């Protein structure tokens, strides 16, 4: 059986297993959906657009358990795309974000497992047409040992194995071992300080354009949890030691900040900022469980992660504002991100963008949604700029406690300095939804 089919089958089995877990074990929600989508430019081509209809059945699962021995948070979507024509091969796609923790010895020893599956482009410089998509997976597991050093000081030692896999881009495939040691001291009921050392060895399984390397990070942290304000700050130093003669070591300051401010029950302001070394596998590991029941029928998101083995220095700033009331939810999130690749500066890129989302409940069972996002991506060394805009409307209704429908209209367009990389697409989708 080919590797991508094995991956899809394994994740599908995991989703199915979550669906049949006894209700007493945790909280399970799932959605079955099926619909038809029409695109007037399925290949996202600059010229000679091809219209295509796609039949899309799918399954979404969300499972949460918070027991004394097992804690689990699983959110995933399995989707089959049947292209009605001979232009593209039918696809099975999986999106999954899952974490589980098994308490072996209370307050002493845990075993943690995480798995993230998604769909990424094969070639980031081309549009996300169906023939430029691949399945990826990052899996990690390992023990965590907890120890107490005093009434207000505790420690944790962890050891993890990490495996990354891509269906097409073999440079991405790797085996990693990671060890960490951290100390945390509570300085007040709401504040704590910490110190941590993390070491990771990365072994690439294919002949890659980047060498194997060791990553070392030493940093201190401060966290505060107040009723309206939460702060998490880390400052330290990173070092990337490449295992190839003539490849210089990369090092520099490390900084991470997350801040959430709740001026009222309905309003939230968030800030996320970082300066750190990273790579595609680490980027995927930072995902959060995907929204499942709200997105049934909207398709599996194709990430914009560049899937390869390259290490880059990331500078990131993201702001987010959210408002929520009984009938209206609104959010806006601007983003700045700059990637400087250590061994291949030709890939250097700078992203500026923003996204807006609005949901308005027209009636208790009828919701109108609007989305819009824009991104300007500069490839600094290639002298190329891509400007991509998405916007659309979504109307959904819950006809009965279990049955509903969804109608979506989406337009996306890209303007590029690179000839042949601009496109316009209009997409319409209608489907029915069964919710447990």
C-alpha positions as CSV (number, residue, x, y, z in Angstrom):
1,X,0.0,0.0,0.0
2,X,1.5,3.4,-0.9
3,X,2.6,5.6,2.0
4,X,0.1,8.4,1.5
5,X,-2.8,5.9,1.4
6,X,-1.4,4.3,4.6
7,X,-1.3,7.7,6.3
8,X,-4.9,8.6,5.2
9,X,-6.1,5.1,6.4
10,X,-4.4,5.4,9.7
11,X,-5.8,8.8,10.5
12,X,-9.2,7.8,9.2
13,X,-9.1,4.8,11.6
14,X,-8.2,7.2,14.5
15,X,-11.1,9.4,13.6
16,X,-13.5,6.4,13.4
17,X,-12.2,5.2,16.7
18,X,-13.0,8.5,18.3
19,X,-16.5,8.3,16.9
20,X,-17.3,5.0,18.6
21,X,-15.8,5.8,22.0
22,X,-18.3,5.4,24.8
23,X,-20.0,8.6,25.7
24,X,-19.0,8.2,29.3
25,X,-15.3,8.4,28.4
26,X,-15.5,12.0,27.3
27,X,-17.4,14.5,25.2
28,X,-17.8,13.5,21.5
29,X,-19.3,15.6,18.7
30,X,-19.3,14.6,15.1
31,X,-20.7,15.8,11.8
32,X,-21.4,14.0,8.5
33,X,-21.8,16.2,5.5
34,X,-22.0,16.0,1.7
35,X,-22.3,18.5,-1.0
36,X,-21.4,19.7,-4.5
37,X,-18.9,22.4,-5.3
38,X,-18.4,24.2,-8.6
39,X,-15.3,26.2,-9.5
40,X,-14.9,28.3,-12.6
41,X,-11.1,27.9,-12.4
42,X,-10.2,24.7,-10.6
43,X,-6.6,24.8,-11.7
44,X,-6.1,28.4,-10.5
45,X,-4.6,29.2,-13.9
46,X,-3.8,32.6,-15.3
47,X,-5.2,31.7,-18.7
48,X,-7.7,29.2,-20.1
49,X,-9.6,28.5,-16.9
50,X,-11.3,25.1,-16.5
51,X,-14.7,24.7,-14.9
52,X,-15.1,21.7,-12.6
53,X,-17.7,20.2,-10.4
54,X,-16.6,18.3,-7.3
55,X,-18.7,16.0,-5.0
56,X,-17.5,16.2,-1.4
57,X,-18.6,13.8,1.3
58,X,-16.9,14.3,4.7
59,X,-16.7,13.5,8.4
60,X,-15.8,15.9,11.2
61,X,-15.0,14.7,14.8
62,X,-14.2,16.6,18.0
63,X,-13.5,14.6,21.1
64,X,-12.6,16.0,24.6
65,X,-11.7,14.0,27.7
66,X,-10.4,15.5,31.0
67,X,-10.2,12.5,33.3
68,X,-7.8,11.8,36.2
69,X,-5.8,9.3,34.2
70,X,-6.4,10.3,30.5
71,X,-6.7,13.8,29.1
72,X,-7.4,14.0,25.3
73,X,-8.3,16.7,22.8
74,X,-8.9,15.5,19.3
75,X,-10.3,17.6,16.4
76,X,-10.2,16.2,12.8
77,X,-11.8,16.2,9.4
78,X,-11.7,13.4,6.8
79,X,-12.9,14.4,3.3
80,X,-13.1,12.7,-0.1
81,X,-13.1,14.9,-3.2
82,X,-14.6,13.3,-6.3
83,X,-13.6,15.4,-9.4
84,X,-16.4,14.9,-11.9
85,X,-14.1,14.7,-15.0
86,X,-10.7,13.4,-16.0
87,X,-8.8,16.5,-15.1
88,X,-7.7,15.5,-11.6
89,X,-7.4,12.3,-9.6
90,X,-9.9,11.9,-6.8
91,X,-8.4,12.8,-3.4
92,X,-8.8,11.8,0.2
93,X,-7.7,14.6,2.5
94,X,-7.2,14.6,6.3
95,X,-6.9,17.5,8.7
96,X,-6.1,16.6,12.3
97,X,-4.9,18.2,15.5
98,X,-4.8,15.9,18.5
99,X,-3.2,15.7,21.9
100,X,-3.5,13.0,24.6
101,X,-1.8,12.7,28.0
102,X,-1.8,9.5,30.0
103,X,-1.1,9.9,33.7
104,X,0.9,6.9,34.7
105,X,2.0,8.0,38.2
106,X,-0.1,11.0,39.5
107,X,2.1,14.1,39.9
108,X,5.1,12.1,38.9
109,X,5.0,10.5,35.4
110,X,3.0,11.2,32.2
111,X,3.1,9.9,28.7
112,X,2.1,12.5,26.0
113,X,1.2,11.9,22.4
114,X,0.5,14.5,19.7
115,X,-0.4,14.1,16.0
116,X,-1.0,16.8,13.4
117,X,-2.1,16.0,9.8
118,X,-2.8,18.6,7.2
119,X,-2.6,19.5,3.5
120,X,0.2,21.7,2.3
121,X,1.4,22.9,-1.2
122,X,4.1,20.9,-2.9
123,X,5.6,24.0,-4.5
124,X,4.9,27.1,-2.5
125,X,5.7,29.3,-5.5
126,X,2.7,27.9,-7.5
127,X,-1.0,28.2,-6.7
128,X,-2.7,25.7,-4.5
129,X,-4.4,23.8,-7.4
130,X,-5.4,20.2,-6.7
131,X,-2.2,18.8,-8.4
132,X,-0.1,21.0,-6.1
133,X,-1.3,19.6,-2.8
134,X,0.1,16.9,-0.5
135,X,-0.7,15.3,2.8
136,X,1.7,15.9,5.7
137,X,1.9,14.5,9.2
138,X,3.9,15.3,12.3
139,X,3.8,12.8,15.2
140,X,5.4,13.1,18.6
141,X,5.3,11.1,21.8
142,X,7.3,10.7,25.0
143,X,7.3,10.7,28.8
144,X,7.4,13.7,31.2
145,X,8.8,13.4,34.7
146,X,7.6,15.8,37.3
147,X,9.4,16.6,40.6
148,X,9.0,19.0,43.5
149,X,11.9,21.1,44.8
150,X,10.0,23.0,47.4
151,X,6.6,24.3,48.4
152,X,6.6,26.8,45.5
153,X,9.2,25.3,43.1
154,X,8.7,22.4,40.7
155,X,10.5,20.8,37.8
156,X,9.9,18.8,34.7
157,X,12.1,16.6,32.5
158,X,10.8,15.5,29.1
159,X,12.0,13.2,26.3
160,X,10.2,13.1,23.0
161,X,10.5,11.3,19.7
162,X,9.2,13.3,16.7
163,X,8.5,12.0,13.2
164,X,7.6,14.3,10.2
165,X,6.3,13.0,6.9
166,X,5.3,14.5,3.5
167,X,3.6,12.7,0.7
168,X,5.7,14.3,-2.1
169,X,8.4,16.6,-0.6
170,X,10.8,13.9,0.8
171,X,13.1,16.6,2.1
172,X,10.6,17.2,4.9
173,X,10.8,13.6,6.2
174,X,12.8,13.4,9.5
175,X,13.3,11.6,12.8
176,X,13.9,13.8,15.8
177,X,14.8,13.3,19.5
178,X,14.1,16.1,21.9
179,X,15.0,16.5,25.6
180,X,14.1,19.3,27.9
181,X,14.5,20.4,31.5
182,X,12.5,23.2,33.1
183,X,12.1,24.7,36.6
184,X,9.1,26.8,37.6
185,X,8.7,29.0,40.7
186,X,5.4,30.5,41.9
187,X,6.2,34.0,43.1
188,X,2.6,34.9,43.8
189,X,-0.9,33.3,43.4
190,X,-1.0,34.9,39.9
191,X,2.7,35.1,38.8
192,X,5.4,32.6,38.1
193,X,8.9,32.6,36.7
194,X,10.7,29.7,34.9
195,X,14.0,28.6,33.3
196,X,14.3,25.9,30.6
197,X,16.8,24.1,28.5
198,X,15.7,22.3,25.3
199,X,17.9,20.2,23.0
200,X,16.8,18.6,19.8
201,X,18.6,16.4,17.3
202,X,17.2,16.4,13.7
203,X,18.0,13.5,11.4
204,X,16.7,13.9,7.8
205,X,15.7,10.5,6.3
206,X,16.1,11.5,2.6
207,X,18.9,13.3,0.7
208,X,17.9,16.8,1.6
209,X,19.1,20.3,0.6
210,X,19.8,21.0,4.3
211,X,22.1,19.0,6.6
212,X,21.2,17.3,9.9
213,X,21.5,19.6,12.8
214,X,21.2,20.0,16.6
215,X,19.0,22.7,18.1
216,X,19.7,24.1,21.6
217,X,17.6,26.7,23.4
218,X,18.1,28.2,26.9
219,X,15.6,30.7,28.1
220,X,13.8,32.2,31.0
221,X,10.1,32.9,31.3
222,X,7.5,35.0,33.1
223,X,3.8,34.3,33.2
224,X,0.9,36.1,34.8
225,X,-2.7,35.1,35.0
226,X,-5.1,37.9,36.1
227,X,-8.8,38.1,35.7
228,X,-8.6,40.3,32.6
229,X,-5.0,39.9,31.5
230,X,-2.8,36.9,30.7
231,X,0.9,37.3,29.8
232,X,3.4,34.7,28.8
233,X,6.9,35.9,28.0
234,X,10.1,34.0,27.2
235,X,13.6,35.4,26.6
236,X,16.8,33.5,25.9
237,X,19.3,32.2,23.3
238,X,19.1,29.7,20.4
239,X,21.8,27.8,18.6
240,X,21.6,25.7,15.4
241,X,24.6,23.5,15.0
242,X,24.6,21.9,11.5
243,X,26.3,18.5,11.0
244,X,28.1,19.3,7.7
245,X,31.6,20.6,7.3
246,X,31.7,24.2,6.1
247,X,28.2,25.0,7.3
248,X,28.4,27.7,9.9
249,X,26.5,27.5,13.2
250,X,23.5,29.9,13.5
251,X,22.7,31.5,16.8
252,X,20.9,34.5,18.2
253,X,18.4,35.8,20.7
254,X,15.1,34.0,21.3
255,X,12.0,35.9,22.3
256,X,8.3,34.9,22.5
257,X,5.3,36.8,23.8
258,X,1.6,36.0,24.0
259,X,-0.8,38.5,25.6
260,X,-4.6,38.2,26.0
261,X,-6.6,41.2,27.4
262,X,-10.3,41.0,28.2
263,X,-11.6,44.5,28.8
264,X,-15.1,43.1,29.0
265,X,-16.9,39.8,28.6
266,X,-17.6,40.5,25.0
267,X,-14.2,41.9,23.9
268,X,-10.8,40.2,23.6
269,X,-7.5,41.7,22.4
270,X,-4.6,39.3,21.7
271,X,-0.9,39.9,20.8
272,X,1.5,37.2,19.6
273,X,5.1,38.0,18.8
274,X,8.3,35.9,18.3
275,X,11.9,36.0,17.2
276,X,13.1,32.4,16.9
277,X,14.6,29.7,14.7
278,X,12.1,27.3,13.3
279,X,11.3,25.0,10.4
280,X,8.3,23.5,8.6
281,X,7.8,20.6,11.1
282,X,8.0,22.9,14.1
283,X,5.5,25.3,12.4
284,X,3.0,22.5,12.0
285,X,3.4,21.4,15.6
286,X,2.2,24.9,16.7
287,X,-1.3,24.3,15.3
288,X,-4.3,24.3,17.5
289,X,-7.2,21.9,17.2
290,X,-9.2,23.0,14.1
291,X,-12.7,24.3,14.4
292,X,-14.8,21.3,13.3
293,X,-18.5,21.7,13.6
294,X,-18.5,25.4,12.5
295,X,-16.6,24.6,9.3
296,X,-18.3,21.5,7.9
297,X,-18.6,21.8,4.2
298,X,-16.1,24.6,3.9
299,X,-13.4,22.3,2.7
300,X,-10.0,21.4,4.3
301,X,-7.7,24.3,4.6
302,X,-4.6,24.2,2.5
303,X,-1.8,25.7,4.6
304,X,0.7,28.2,3.3
305,X,3.6,26.4,5.0
306,X,6.7,25.8,2.8
307,X,7.3,22.1,3.3
308,X,11.0,21.4,3.2
309,X,14.0,20.7,5.5
310,X,15.2,24.3,5.7
311,X,15.8,26.2,9.0
312,X,14.8,29.8,9.1
313,X,14.8,32.7,11.5
314,X,11.2,33.8,12.0
315,X,10.1,37.3,13.1
316,X,6.4,37.4,13.7
317,X,3.8,39.8,15.0
318,X,0.1,39.0,15.1
319,X,-2.7,41.1,16.6
320,X,-6.3,40.0,17.0
321,X,-9.5,41.6,18.2
322,X,-12.7,39.6,18.8
323,X,-16.2,40.7,19.7
324,X,-19.0,38.3,20.7
325,X,-22.7,38.9,21.5
326,X,-25.8,36.8,21.4
327,X,-26.3,37.4,17.7
328,X,-23.0,38.8,16.4
329,X,-19.4,37.6,16.5
330,X,-16.7,39.6,14.8
331,X,-12.9,39.2,14.6
332,X,-10.0,41.0,12.8
333,X,-6.4,39.8,12.8
334,X,-3.5,41.6,11.1
335,X,-0.2,39.7,10.7
336,X,3.4,40.5,9.9
337,X,5.9,37.6,9.3
338,X,9.4,37.6,8.0
339,X,11.4,34.4,7.3
340,X,15.2,34.5,6.8
341,X,16.4,31.1,5.6
342,X,19.8,30.1,7.1
343,X,21.2,28.0,4.3
344,X,19.3,29.2,1.2
345,X,18.6,33.0,1.3
346,X,16.8,32.7,-2.1
347,X,13.7,31.6,-0.1
348,X,13.6,34.6,2.2
349,X,10.1,36.0,2.4
350,X,8.0,38.7,4.1
351,X,4.3,38.5,4.6
352,X,1.9,41.3,5.5
353,X,-1.8,40.5,5.8
354,X,-5.0,40.5,7.7
355,X,-8.2,38.5,8.0
356,X,-11.8,39.5,9.0
357,X,-14.6,37.2,9.9
358,X,-18.2,38.1,10.9
359,X,-21.2,35.8,11.9
360,X,-24.7,37.2,12.3
361,X,-27.6,35.2,13.5
362,X,-30.5,36.3,11.3
363,X,-32.9,33.9,13.1
364,X,-32.2,31.4,15.9
365,X,-31.5,28.7,13.3
366,X,-30.2,30.8,10.4
367,X,-26.7,32.3,10.3
368,X,-25.0,34.6,7.7
369,X,-21.2,34.7,7.7
370,X,-18.8,36.9,5.8
371,X,-15.1,36.3,5.5
372,X,-12.3,38.3,3.9
373,X,-8.5,38.0,4.0
374,X,-5.6,39.6,2.2
375,X,-1.9,38.8,2.0
376,X,1.0,40.5,0.4
377,X,4.0,38.1,0.1
378,X,7.4,39.4,-1.0
379,X,10.1,36.9,-2.0
380,X,13.0,39.2,-1.1
381,X,15.7,37.6,-3.2
382,X,13.5,36.6,-6.1
383,X,12.2,40.1,-6.6
384,X,8.7,38.7,-6.7
385,X,5.5,39.9,-5.0
386,X,2.2,38.0,-4.7
387,X,-1.0,39.8,-3.5
388,X,-3.8,37.3,-2.7
389,X,-7.3,38.2,-1.7
390,X,-10.1,35.9,-0.5
391,X,-13.7,37.0,0.3
392,X,-17.0,35.2,0.5
393,X,-20.4,34.7,2.1
394,X,-21.8,31.7,3.8
395,X,-25.4,31.0,4.8
396,X,-26.3,28.1,7.0
397,X,-29.5,26.8,8.6
398,X,-30.2,24.2,11.3
399,X,-33.5,22.8,10.1
400,X,-33.9,20.2,12.9
401,X,-31.7,19.3,15.9
402,X,-29.6,17.1,13.7
403,X,-30.1,18.2,10.1
404,X,-29.0,21.4,8.3
405,X,-27.7,22.9,5.1
406,X,-25.0,25.3,4.0
407,X,-24.6,27.6,1.0
408,X,-21.2,29.2,0.3
409,X,-19.9,31.7,-2.2
410,X,-16.2,32.4,-2.4
411,X,-14.0,34.5,-4.7
412,X,-10.2,34.5,-4.6
413,X,-7.7,36.3,-6.8
414,X,-3.9,36.7,-7.0
415,X,-1.8,39.3,-8.7
416,X,1.9,38.3,-9.1
417,X,5.1,39.8,-10.6
418,X,5.8,36.3,-11.8
419,X,4.2,35.6,-15.3
420,X,1.6,32.9,-15.2
421,X,1.1,33.0,-11.4
422,X,-1.9,35.3,-11.2
423,X,-5.5,33.9,-11.2
424,X,-9.2,34.6,-10.5
425,X,-11.6,32.0,-9.2
426,X,-15.2,31.9,-8.2
427,X,-16.5,29.0,-6.2
428,X,-20.0,28.0,-5.0
429,X,-20.9,25.1,-2.7
430,X,-24.1,23.6,-1.4
431,X,-24.4,20.8,1.0
432,X,-26.4,19.1,3.7
433,X,-25.1,18.5,7.2
434,X,-26.0,15.9,9.9
435,X,-24.8,16.8,13.4
436,X,-24.8,14.4,16.3
